[in-house]
């Protein structure tokens, strides 16, 4: 049951990051919430296997802070890479270069 709550929290963190961070025009609406779900579930299961109790505060703290950090990092990296790729494509199209395959 706790895994359900943790994945819901991961989705909410991803959704919050989608609308609070500046790069929302560079990715789809569901990408960051999906990453939040996957990361929170993976962290939760990993910490459970490491021996942390599901009803302890540390597992929740580490999972939620780790999920938020990873979602923010992914948003910033995707935004930077996508903006650069779009600028390169625009420059190539502007000078009449063929599209890369």
Secondary structure, DSSP 8 states (H G I E B T S, - for coil): -HHHHHHHHHHHHHHHHHHHSTTGGGS-TTHHHHHHHHHHHHHHHHHHHTT--TTSHHHHHHHHHHHHHHHHHHHHHHHHHHHHHHHHHHHHHHTT-----
